[in-house]
């Protein structure tokens, strides 16, 4: 059994090897094929599957799900791609264990309801598979520690497939941060500000926008995701906001989160939506939704930056992740697509459009592989995150977003729930690296420099 120190040293070396590979090796080595299994082929799993089927260096060995309807859609993608039909597993909620028993599978992609992520990740690592898991990975602090300990014990990487780290404007801004354009970082903001009412409710026939049902009578995510809004109150989806911010502020790589405090607003949005779609007599109009419509979280880092996150999914609003990167020399905000850099912007104290700056500092990965990512989900981000996972697994090196990132970003949810339950008290943030954050280097997406 590897000791914690041995694993961290090996992981650090693997991570360094990953970042130092030439771009042409990191992103275009098709000589080695990765044998991939999919646990969960709902809409998100199908998105990953479709991208995997485009690749000559991936063999899709097995598909597992609990619903024939979703499996039929996934098999349709396989047929359309002209690929060999994979093993099909439709054996209930624990059928995934049969997939993990398949010795021909090197890595798995997990795209299932949140409450299944931890146990599936643990079982997959114990089966000696590379694991790529949709957000989030752990719903409790204990689950997060279980993931860390299992990854360290087995030596198997766990990558949470947080795609916004690869968003083109975000990577350009990260490039600017690393080149000192903003000076010393002071304050960051982000969040998940996205009207999901049509995702949380439907009538069971259409995935979006029809009806006021959730749970067993509904379809797709409304079958499970809405239950979290009924029973939980916290930042239920922090990773899209915190992932890019964590990479810019070197979290787990020379910096760490130290404290967190959260507050929640009242809950009105989901009830009003049910009444709008189903009327005041609809049974779900009597449901009490615990999740506040807007949850605000503040995080402090060891380097004394402050970070503000907001979770806002139950009210009518346009989509925005609300990014703000502010340093001693300037500020960028995505909501108004603007930037201001002191002594370099066109006019003092006035915003200017950010696009020219983003073009100037476009990240090397996007410059070289933007065409490959064209047409992939979420503006091409999905291509980059799947590619990073596939290439790491092919080479048997650590993933660029590792197990410590996965649990650190996921832990925001239970910590925010605790802070809110305690009336807005500050809570300490666990150090999942065991002190190694002081020595690890941030080489995320830096291999091309």
Helices and strands as residue ranges (DSSP letters): H 4-20, H 23-28, E 34-39, H 43-53, E 58-64, H 68-81, E 87-89, H 96-100, E 107-110, H 114-126, E 130-133, H 141-154, E 158-160, G 163-166, H 168-178, E 185-193, H 197-200, G 215-217, G 220-223, H 225-231, H 239-248, E 257-264, H 269-278, G 283-286, E 295-301, E 306-312, E 324-327, E 330-333, E 338-341, E 352-353, H 355-360, H 364-373, G 378-380, H 381-395, H 403-421, E 427-428, G 436-438
